[in-house]
Amino acid sequence: MKLVLQPNEMILMAGNSQLCQPTRQVNGKLIVTNQRIYFRTLEEEHRGCDREIVPHEISDLIYFNTRWMLPFGLTIITKNGTEHQFIVRNRGEWAKLITKMY
């Protein structure tokens, strides 16, 4: 997985993640830079699941619990109503960083 950064873009936080979709969960990396949020899949056949979210598109951030009430879920809702659900460790740290962006 190679991520091409924009000029003056720096990675602030990156880690393993899963993108939750209605029929599956896709493994990948969630990457927050000073300009945007990326989700990049680890497997070539799931490239259609890659996401790029710019801060001005974000309308809300919501927590959700995964199986057995584990506190790992983070939903990013964009202004057009699209929900991007991710499973991450330390969702509080991710949420603080993302909230500062928008």
FENDAQUI-V951138 format. One record per residue. SS is DSSP state (~ for helix, > for strand, _ for the rest). OMEGA is omega in whole degrees, 0 to 359 (* if undefined). Layout:
ss: [SS/SS]
omega: [OMEGA/OMEGA]
//
This chain:
ss: [_/_/_/_/_/_/_/_/_/_/>/>/>/>/>/>/>/>/>/>/_/_/_/_/>/>/>/>/>/>/>/>/>/_/_/>/>/>/>/>/>/_/_/~/~/~/~/~/~/_/>/>/>/>/~/~/~/>/>/>/>/>/>/>/>/>/~/~/~/>/>/>/>/>/>/>/>/>/_/_/_/_/>/>/>/>/>/_/_/_/~/~/~/~/~/~/~/~/~/_/_/_]
omega: [178/180/179/181/176/176/180/179/180/176/179/181/178/179/178/183/171/174/180/175/183/184/184/171/184/178/178/179/172/185/176/176/178/181/184/177/179/163/179/180/180/185/184/183/179/182/178/179/178/182/172/182/177/187/183/176/186/176/183/177/184/174/168/179/179/181/176/175/178/185/183/187/179/179/174/179/180/183/177/176/179/177/176/182/180/171/183/170/179/184/178/178/177/184/178/181/181/181/178/185/185/*]
//
